[in-house]
Amino acid sequence: MSVNEVMVLLANPARILADFARWSYARSMNDQHRQSGASTSAPLALVRHCDVAIIGGSAAGLAAALQLGRQRRSVIVVDSGEPRNAAAAHMHSFLGRDGTDPAGLLAAGRAEVRTYGGEVLSGRALLVARDGGRFVVELATGDSLVARRIVVATGLIDELPDVEGLAAHWGRAVIHCPFCDGYEVRDQRLVQLVTHTMGLHVVPLLRQLTARLTVLIADGLEVKEADIDTLAAGGVDVRVATTAKRVLTDADGRLTGVQLDNGTHVDADAMLVGPRFHARVEPFVGLGLDPAPHASGMGNVIEVDAMGATAVDGIFAAGSITNPGQQVLPAAAHGSRVGGAVAMSLAEEDMQIAARPSGSVADWDHRYSGDPVWSGNPNGSLVEEVADLTTGRALDVGAGEGGDALWLAEQGWAVTASDISSRALHRIQTEAERRDLPVTCELVDANAREPFARGGFDLVSAAYASIPRTPDLRGIHNVLDAVAPDGTLVILSHDLEAMREPKHQHHPFDPDAYLHVDDFAAVLKATPGWTIEVNDKRPRPAGSASSTHHAHDRVLRARRTS
C-alpha cells in the first residue's frame, strides 16, 4: 500500500471500520463453512437496486417498509438483529398487542412486509455513501445496495450505570421506563438509581406504582433541597450522595438488593435506572449525518423535521434514534409516518420527470448489464417435464436470458418470452435472431393487471422467476389465467430449506419476499379445474450456472382440466 493510500484511509475512519468489519465477517463465514464441510471460496459480490434501503429492522424500520411496500416501492431492509428492547421478554402499552414477545412482533412485521414484496435481510450495513443521485449501502458480506432513498432506523445503544451485576438483570428486574415495565414491578421494593438530574422527573410515577420506593441519588449530583423535601414528604425514601457498587442476588440468581460503596445494603426486588444513550450512526458519518445532543443531556440523537427528513437530502430517520422516549407503539407509528413521507418524496420526484421508474426493473436491468448471468442451457427439470407434451403455444415467465425459451423454440413451440428487464429480453432477441428462432419477447411485469393473454398458452413455465409477493397473490393468478384449457403449468424454484442454511446466508436476497412453489400449489388446490401431476423435490440437473451452490429444486407440474 502506498503512502497516499494510507493517508486516504487515515482520513476516513468510517472506511477503516467498514473494511475491518467486512474482513471479520468473511473470516467468520469461512470458519462456519469449514465446520460444515462446505467450500470456503468467496462468493461473487452482488449489487442490488431498490427504491428505498432501510437500515434497521425493528418496529420503526418495518413500519416504514410496510408503508412503502403498499405504495408499490421496492424496499430492502437490512437488520443486524440488535433491537433496543432485545433483553425484554414482553412489551407493553401497544394497543392490541400488550404483553407480546417483542421477537414475535418483529416476526409478524417481517411477514407483513414480505407480503408486499419487501425484502428483509439479516446482516449489517457498514457504510452508506452518495453516488450521484443514489446512495450505495455497503454490506458486511461485501455486497451492496443502491437506493434512491435511505431510512435510518438503527435505534440507540443504552449505556448502563457502572454497577457490578446490573447488566445481567437488564430488561427484567432492572428496568428504565415506568410506562414500559413499571406495572410489572408494582408494590415491589423498587430502588431507583438517579445518576442524572432528569432521573427525578419520573419519581412521581414510581411513587404511584409502589409505596416501597427508595431513591438513591448519586454522589456529586446537585439536587435542590426543596425537591428532596417534596419527595420525602410524599413518603419516598430518598438517600443522597450514594454510590451503588453492586447488585445483590439470592441463591437462585434473583435480585434482592444493591450494595453501596459504604458497605450498606438496600433491599430491592427491582431497580430502575436511567441509562445514557448513543445513536447508532457509524455507517452514515461519511455523509455528514452527525448526531446532536438530546435536550435531556442524557445522550445524542438524529435530528429530523416533522416528516422524518434529516439534514442530509434523501436520508430520513425513524424511531428511537430520533426520540429516546418512544415506546414500541410510537416508534412503529413514527416509522409509518416516515415511510409515507419517503413515498411522497419519490412520487413527487417521479411526477417532475413524468415517469414511473421501478426499483425492481432497475435491479434486474443492472444484473443483466454485464457478463451473462446464467449458463444458457435449458433447465433439465423443465426438459423432463415437457418431453411428452404436444408442442403449441408456450409462455416463459421471467425468461431471464432465455435458456428455456430458446430451447422450447428449438423443439417447435411458438414461444413468448416475458420479463421485466428490457436488457434480458434484448439478449434473448439477439440470440433468437442469431439462431433463426421465432421467439416473441414481451416486456411485462407478472404482477401487472392482466399481463398475459388469458387462456392463450398450451404451456406456461416459470423457472426461478422472482415474482414479488402481493396480498392477493396476483402474480400466481395471472400465471394460472394464461394457461389454456388442457394446458400445462410448470413451476421450478429453489429449495427454500436449503437456502436458509448458513452457507447460503451471504446472498443479499430474501426468498420469502417472492412467490414459491408452495404458494402456487396452495392456489391450485383451492381452484377448481386443476390437477397437480407433480410436486416434488429433486436434485438440480447438471449444467446450470447455480448447480454448484443450489443442490435441489422444487418442481411443480399441473394440468388445467377445464
Secondary structure as UniProt FT lines:
FT   HELIX           3..10
FT   HELIX           13..36
FT   STRAND          47..55
FT   HELIX           59..69
FT   TURN            70..72
FT   STRAND          75..79
FT   TURN            84..87
FT   TURN            95..96
FT   TURN            98..99
FT   HELIX           102..115
FT   TURN            116..117
FT   STRAND          119..122
FT   STRAND          125..131
FT   TURN            132..133
FT   STRAND          134..139
FT   TURN            140..141
FT   STRAND          144..152
FT   STRAND          156..159
FT   HELIX           167..169
FT   TURN            171..173
FT   STRAND          174..175
FT   HELIX           178..181
FT   HELIX           182..185
FT   TURN            186..187
FT   STRAND          190..194
FT   HELIX           197..202
FT   HELIX           203..209
FT   STRAND          213..218
FT   TURN            219..220
FT   HELIX           225..233
FT   TURN            234..235
FT   STRAND          237..242
FT   STRAND          244..249
FT   TURN            251..252
FT   STRAND          255..260
FT   TURN            261..262
FT   STRAND          265..267
FT   STRAND          270..273
FT   STRAND          276..279
FT   HELIX           282..287
FT   STRAND          292..293
FT   TURN            295..296
FT   STRAND          299..301
FT   TURN            306..307
FT   TURN            313..314
FT   STRAND          315..317
FT   HELIX           319..321
FT   TURN            324..325
FT   HELIX           328..352
FT   TURN            353..354
FT   HELIX           359..367
FT   TURN            368..369
FT   HELIX           380..386
FT   TURN            387..388
FT   STRAND          393..397
FT   TURN            400..401
FT   HELIX           403..410
FT   TURN            411..412
FT   STRAND          414..419
FT   HELIX           422..434
FT   TURN            435..436
FT   STRAND          439..443
FT   TURN            446..447
FT   TURN            454..455
FT   STRAND          457..463
FT   TURN            471..472
FT   HELIX           474..481
FT   STRAND          483..494
FT   HELIX           496..499
FT   HELIX           502..504
FT   TURN            505..506
FT   HELIX           511..513
FT   HELIX           517..526
FT   TURN            528..529
FT   STRAND          530..539
FT   TURN            542..543
FT   TURN            545..549
FT   STRAND          552..560
//
